């Protein structure tokens, strides 16, 4: 059994036009949402053997916010996750060492949404993701496979889909 968790970065700010997209920080709402999601992740007992994340400022700040209430995550920052395509993210998942049973990827849309929809079967949670995968949202997908390379289209079951607004 392998479990993939996809977390979209929290809400970022557009206040400083001198910053590049990569440098955009979280806004106050995003910082609060990251802490709230971290609390909920801890309360649910979510744990990760490996964490891979985009090095963009809004992602690193999301991870910092999660860490304040969840605990340290020790991510591996991978530039290929920054605004990654569906294919890039799928390749990353399939290349994960099988010693890791649980993988968390923290990144950006549309990649997070597209990957969650591709890998999971239909159902109410799938429909919610198709409607909107907002900032700060987390999708957990369980796969009845022994090897990450076996992860593929519609092979996973959505175990949960959490949005910051669900925690308010």
C-alpha positions in Angstrom: 0.0 0.0 0.0 1.3 3.5 -0.9 -0.3 6.8 0.1 0.2 10.0 -1.8 -0.8 13.3 -0.3 -0.9 16.4 -2.5 -0.9 19.8 -0.8 -1.4 23.0 -2.7 0.4 26.0 -1.2 -1.6 28.4 0.9 -3.0 31.7 -0.3 -0.2 34.0 -1.6 -0.1 37.8 -1.9 0.2 40.0 -4.9 1.0 43.2 -3.0 4.6 43.7 -4.3 4.8 44.0 -8.1 8.6 44.0 -7.9 8.6 40.4 -6.8 8.7 37.6 -9.4 6.1 34.8 -9.3 8.7 32.5 -7.6 9.3 35.1 -4.8 5.6 35.8 -4.0 5.0 35.3 -0.2 1.9 34.1 1.6 -0.6 36.7 2.7 -2.1 36.8 6.2 -4.9 34.5 5.3 -2.5 32.0 3.8 -0.3 32.0 6.9 -3.4 31.3 9.1 -4.6 28.6 6.7 -1.2 26.9 6.8 -1.2 26.7 10.6 -4.8 25.5 10.6 -4.0 22.7 8.1 -1.0 21.7 10.1 -3.2 21.4 13.2 -5.7 19.3 11.4 -3.0 17.1 9.8 -1.6 16.4 13.3 -5.0 15.7 14.7 -5.7 13.2 11.9 -2.3 11.5 12.6 -1.0 12.1 9.1 2.6 11.1 8.7 5.0 11.2 5.8 8.1 9.1 5.0 9.1 11.6 2.3 8.2 15.2 1.6 9.1 16.8 -1.8 8.3 20.5 -2.4 8.6 23.4 -4.7 11.2 25.9 -3.6 9.0 28.9 -4.4 8.5 31.3 -1.5 4.8 30.6 -1.1 5.5 26.9 -0.7 8.4 27.2 1.7 6.2 29.6 3.8 3.3 27.1 3.7 5.6 24.4 5.0 6.9 26.8 7.7 3.3 27.5 8.8 2.4 23.8 8.8 5.5 23.2 10.9 4.3 25.6 13.6 1.3 23.4 14.4 2.1 20.0 12.8 5.8 19.7 13.6 8.9 19.7 11.3 8.4 18.2 7.9 12.0 18.2 6.6 11.2 18.6 2.9 13.4 18.0 -0.1 13.1 21.1 -2.2 13.0 20.2 -5.9 12.9 22.9 -8.6 11.0 20.5 -10.9 8.0 20.8 -8.7 7.7 24.6 -9.3 4.7 25.0 -11.6 5.2 21.4 -12.6 3.2 19.7 -15.4 1.0 16.7 -14.7 3.7 14.5 -16.4 6.5 15.9 -14.3 4.6 15.3 -11.1 3.6 11.7 -12.2 7.2 11.0 -13.0 8.3 12.2 -9.6 5.7 10.0 -7.9 6.7 6.9 -9.9 10.4 7.5 -9.2 9.9 7.5 -5.5 11.9 4.9 -3.6 9.6 2.0 -2.5 11.1 2.2 1.0 8.8 5.2 1.4 5.1 4.2 2.0 3.8 7.7 2.3 4.7 10.7 0.1 3.7 14.3 0.5 4.2 16.7 -2.4 3.7 20.4 -1.8 3.3 22.5 -4.9 1.1 24.4 -7.2 -2.0 24.3 -9.4 -2.9 23.2 -11.9 -0.5 20.3 -11.3 -1.9 19.3 -7.9 -5.5 19.2 -9.1 -4.7 17.5 -12.4 -2.6 14.8 -10.6 -5.3 14.1 -8.0 -8.0 13.8 -10.7 -5.9 11.6 -12.9 -4.9 9.2 -10.2 -8.1 8.8 -8.3 -11.4 7.1 -9.1 -14.7 9.0 -9.3 -16.9 9.7 -6.3 -17.9 12.6 -4.1 -14.4 13.7 -3.2 -13.3 13.4 -6.8 -16.2 15.7 -7.8 -15.2 18.2 -5.2 -11.7 18.4 -6.5 -13.0 18.7 -10.1 -15.1 21.6 -8.9 -12.2 23.5 -7.2 -8.8 22.6 -5.7 -8.3 25.8 -3.7 -5.1 27.2 -2.1 -4.1 25.3 1.0 -6.1 22.2 0.0 -4.9 18.6 0.7 -5.8 15.5 -1.2 -4.8 12.0 0.2 -4.9 9.2 -2.3 -4.4 5.5 -1.3 -3.0 3.0 -3.8 -3.2 -0.8 -3.4 0.2 -1.2 -4.9 3.6 -2.4 -3.7 5.7 -0.1 -5.9 5.4 3.6 -6.7 6.0 2.8 -10.4 2.6 1.0 -10.4 0.7 4.3 -9.6 -1.4 5.2 -12.6 -4.7 6.6 -13.9 -7.7 5.8 -11.7 -5.7 3.3 -9.6 -6.0 5.3 -6.3 -8.8 5.9 -3.9 -9.3 9.4 -2.4 -9.2 8.9 1.3 -9.7 12.6 2.1 -9.9 16.1 0.6 -9.4 18.9 3.1 -9.7 22.6 2.4 -8.8 25.4 4.9 -12.4 26.6 4.8 -13.5 23.2 6.1 -11.6 24.0 9.3 -13.1 27.4 10.0 
